[in-house]
Amino acid sequence: MNSRQIKALIQTQRTFFRGGATLDISTRIRALVKLRNAILAHEKEIATALQRDLGKSTTESYMCEIGITLSEIRYMLRHLASFSRERTVRTPLSQFPARSFVKPSPYGVVLIMSPWNYPFLLTMQPLVDALAAGNTAVIKPSAYSPRTGAIVSKIITECFGEHYVAVVTGGRQENLSLLEQRFDYIFFTGSKTVGKEVLRHAAEHLTPVTLELGGKSPCIVEKSANLKLAARRIVFGKFLNCGQTCVAPDYVYCDASIREPLIREICREIKRQFGDDPLKNADYGRIVNKKHYRRLRRLMDPEKVVFGGNTDPATYRIAPTVMDNVTFRDAVMQEEIFGPILPIVTYRSLESAIHKINSMPHPLALYVFTKNSLAAKRVLSHCSFGGGCVNDTIVHLANSEMGFGGFGESGMGSYHGKAGFDTFSHYKSVVDKKTWPDLPMRYHPYRFLNDRLIRMFLR
């Protein structure tokens, strides 16, 4: 699709939106029901596409993409009526008689740009929130996950006309053409580098933006932690989707006194979850393409690999890998890993660990394993991060009752559940003033008003 066609598509959606069809709550509900039914009808095709794009198993595809999307739809259908209501607020005495209220309203035509690592979930979940809020949407899936992009396009075409929801496929040229247009809202999930470009283009039109980025999310293991449980949950979170998860534990930051037993438990747990040869495990995924495979290979220092390290260039697969004796100067600590490499870094005191984390860009997630509630409270209070868990990893993003997002270099804005509805809504503040009485004291000339009276009404 070229720039002229994209511009015409956006104008078609804007005309449809201004007609007011999406303001009706029943229209939004029908759209969500239709989307849910189409996802259920194409569930096997979605799983097949995810397997071909990323090597995901059927179980992982449902658990981490399809199921969470359906859960978000279910949540919105249950709460949409209440989210959409006007909310009356207190009116100050100085404005009596009047009614003051806040009214949620859709932005209009929104652009949703999704990544390749969770190509179904991170396309559909923000779409669910955008539709629930009453917007139209243009979706741009990643070119790195073409099979999933194709099934997304098929589902959207079956459910909606292009005047309501449309999919634009392609690569960088299509991305640029979209960003040159004026949207009413842009929702982007992806890398920090591309996020900066999105924000720069949005600034040209003063378009509000949500950026869901990433960063080096630390996993603190305090000395009182249950090491066996910590290892099990760290391995789950780190190697899910072959490490290609924006909230995966990027590195383990543990007390020096427990480093060796923790590494033993982690290595034992990798074997338990993935077998003696993970590269032969059909349920273990692969790296998305050659570019990222080569990047990850460069981050692996053979002298510091203490477990794993096996690779298969023919399939872009890298076994779960543990690196020990890592410092913050090593190459693997200079960028977000986004792959199945787990560096182990140690600290001498929890205070020094907190200080180090706060000296780095704000991470999207932070995890802390400890039996010490005071230690957990100190980390959560003093470290800056988007969201996270105590004694677990990843699972905070699966709760529609909580917003999900980062800040600073890990992003801006949030979504999921009510936070998602809020993200795609503008809240109008309105005073419905009665026409009688109309007291003359506020108008020029101020013969009827004195300083004492002003203070009585406005304090």
Buried (B, 14 or more C-beta within 10 A) or exposed (E): BEBEEBBEBBEBBBEBBEEEBBEEBEBBBEBBEBBBEBBEEBBEBBBBBBBEBBBBBBEBBBBBBBBBBBBBBBBBBEBBEEBBEEEEEEBEEEEEEEBBBEBBBBBBBBBBBBBBBBBBBBBBBBBBBBBBBBBBBBBBBBBBBBBBBBBBBBBBBEBBEBBBBBBBBBEEEBBEBBBEBEBBBBBBBBBBEBBEBBBEBBEEBEBBBBBBBBBBBBBBBBBBBBBEBBBBBBBBBBBBBBBBBBBBBBBBBBBEEBBEEBBEBBBBBBBEBBEEEBBEBEBBBBBBEEEBBEBBBEBBBEEBBBBBBEBBEEEBBBBBBBBBBBEBEBEBBEEBBBBBBBBBBBBEEBEEBBEBBEEBBBBBBBBBBBEBEEBBEBBEEEBBBBBBBBBBBBEBBBBBEBBBBBBBBBBBBBBBBBBBBBBBBBEEEEEEEEEEEEEEEEEEEEEEBEEEEBEEBEE
